[in-house]
Amino acid sequence: MNDILTWILDTVSGVDPVIRTLLAFLGMLLETSVLVGLVVPGDTIVIVASTAVDGPVEFITLVAAVIVGALAGESIGFALGHHFGPFIRGSRLGRRIGEPNWIRAENYLDRRGGVAVFISRFLPVLHSLIPVTVGASRMRYRTFMAWTVPACVIWSLAYVSVGSAAAGGYRELSGRLHFAGYLFVGVIALFVLTVFLIKKWLHRREQRHMD
């Protein structure tokens, strides 16, 4: 396990830091822009990129790139919803998402306002639909940004911190512990499970505002 994991981490670290950062930016831009987030695994891209973080400068740069990418993607979704909301909803892809999901997004936004914008960043499906729905609503862009910026900051710090800390801990322990690789995998798996449970809890807690 240690040999395999070391090879993977070294391969990621061998990619130029600028390219890694740009890929994370692009991944988040696509993940949060209109409907693309339903198929682009932005969280996976960010965790992989964060395992190669070397020092505070790279950490801060990656976090900033992820935040800017997420905000850029959500801004694109807002703009498209503002100008082409009904067309997107009635498009082939919009119909595949399902009218019930669009209605849930509308209900959630109508009943929770800015809170829906903040929480939706941590909910599946809605994190892609809410920017478009907000753009088609009467909520102003400034208000939208005021609620989505803190959510994107929290999300980015959590993912980059866990990925970089797990990889850093593994590099320190791999020479002394033969099961260090399993600890790394366990930390990542625990984080993914925690995120999953939080999303499930948030969804159950907020579902009455969507239906």
N, C-alpha and C positions, 0 to 999 in steps of 0.2 A: 504493500500500500504506500509506504514512504517513497519508494522509487518511482512509482507511477505518479503520485501527487507532486513530487519534486519536479519531475519532467513537465507536468502540466503547468505548474506555477512558473518554472523557468521559461517555458514557451511564451506564456502571457507576458512575463517581464521582459522578454526579448523584443517585444513590439515597442516601437518608438513611443515614448510617453505622450507626445503630441497626437499621434495617431490614435492611441488608446482613448485619450480624452475626447477627441473629435468623434470617435465611434460611440462613446457613451452619450455625448451631446446629441448625435444623430438618432441613436436608439430612443432616447427620451422624447425627442421632437416627434418622431413617428408614433411612439407609444401613446402620446397625449393628444395628437392631432386627430382630425375627424375620422372616427371609426377605425383607423389603422391600429389603435391600441388594442383592438380585439384580437389581433393576430401577431403583433410584434412584442416579444417578451422583453420589455425594457428593464424590468427588475433583474432578469438573468444577466443581461448585458452589463448592467451597473455592477453587480456583484463580481462578475468575472474581471472587469476592469479594475475594481478596487483591490483585488488580491495582489496586484503588482505595484500598489502605492509604496513609494519609498521616500519617507520624510514628510514633514508638515506642508511643504510647498506643493508637492504633488497631491496631497490630501485636500488642501484648500482649493486647488485648481480643479480637481475632479468634482468636488462638491459643487463648486460654482458652475461648472459646465453642465452638470446634471440639472441643477436648478434652472439655469437659463434655457436649457433644452426643453424642460417640462413646461416652462412658462411660454416659450415660443410656440410649442405645439398647441397649448391650450388657447393661445391668442389666435392661432390659425383657425382652430375649431370655432371660436367665438365669431371671428370675421365671416367664416363660411355660413355659420348659422344665421348671422345678421342679414346677409345678402341672399343666401340660397337655401334657407332652412326648409321650406316646404318642398323644394325640389329634391334636396338630399333625403328627406324623410320618405318621399314617394319614389325614390330611385330603386333600382333593383337591389342594391346593397342595403338600403334603408328598409325595404320590405323583408329582406332576409333576417334582419335584426328582430323584426316583429313589432307590430303596432303596440302590443301590450308593454313592451320595454320603453317605447317612446312615451306612452301615457304615464308610466311609472315615473319617468324622469320629469315630466311636466308637473305631475302631482307633487313630487318631492320638492321641486323648486318653488312651486306656488305656496306650499305649506311651510317650508323651512327657510326659504330665502337664502341668505349668505351661508347659513349653517349647512345647507345642502351642498353648496359649492365646496366647502371645507371638507366635510365628511366623505363626499363622493370620491375624493382623491384616493381613498383607501377601500373603495368598494369595486368589485368586478362589474364590468359592463357599464355601470353608471359613470365611471371615471372617463369614459370615452363619449358618452351621450350628453352629459351635463354641459360641457362647453358649447356644443352646438345648440342645445336647448336654451341656454342662457342668452346666446347671441340672437336667438329668435324671440326672446322675451323683452320686457321693458327694463330689465336690469342694465345699468350702465357699465361700461367696460371698467371704469375706475373702481366701482363697487366689486365687480367680479375679481379684479386683481387683488383688492384688499383682503378677500377671503381665500383666494387660491395660493397667494404667495407663502403665507405661513405653513399651509399644508404641504406645499412642494419642498420647503426648507426642512420640515420635520422628516418627510419621506426620504429625501436625499441624504441627510445626515445619518439616518438609521441604517440605510443600505450600505453606504460607503464605509461607515464606521465598523459595522459587523464584518464586512468582507476583508477590509484591511487589517483589522485586529485578529481575525481568525488566521489569516495568512502569515501575519507577523509572529503570532504565537507558535504556529507550526514551524516556521524557520528557526526559531530559537530552541524548540524542543526536539526537532527531528534528529539531531545528532546524538541525543541522549536517550530518547524513548523510541523503541521500535514501533509502538502503537500510536505515535504522534499523528499519523495520517488519519486514524480513526477518530481521534479527538477533533481534528479539523472538520471532518465530515459530520461529526456529531453536532458541533457548534452551528454549522450551516443548516443542518436538518432541523435543529431546535429552533433556530430563527425563523425558518420557513414555516414550521408548524405553528409557532407563536403568531406570525403574521396571519396565517390561515384562520386561526381561532379568533383573533381580533376582528378580522373581516366578517366572520360568521356572527360574532356577537353584535357588531355594529349593524349588520344587515337585519338581524332579528329585532334589534332595538328601534331601528328606523323604519321598518317595513310598514307600520301602521300609517306613516306619512306618505307612503308611495301608493298604497292600494285605494 
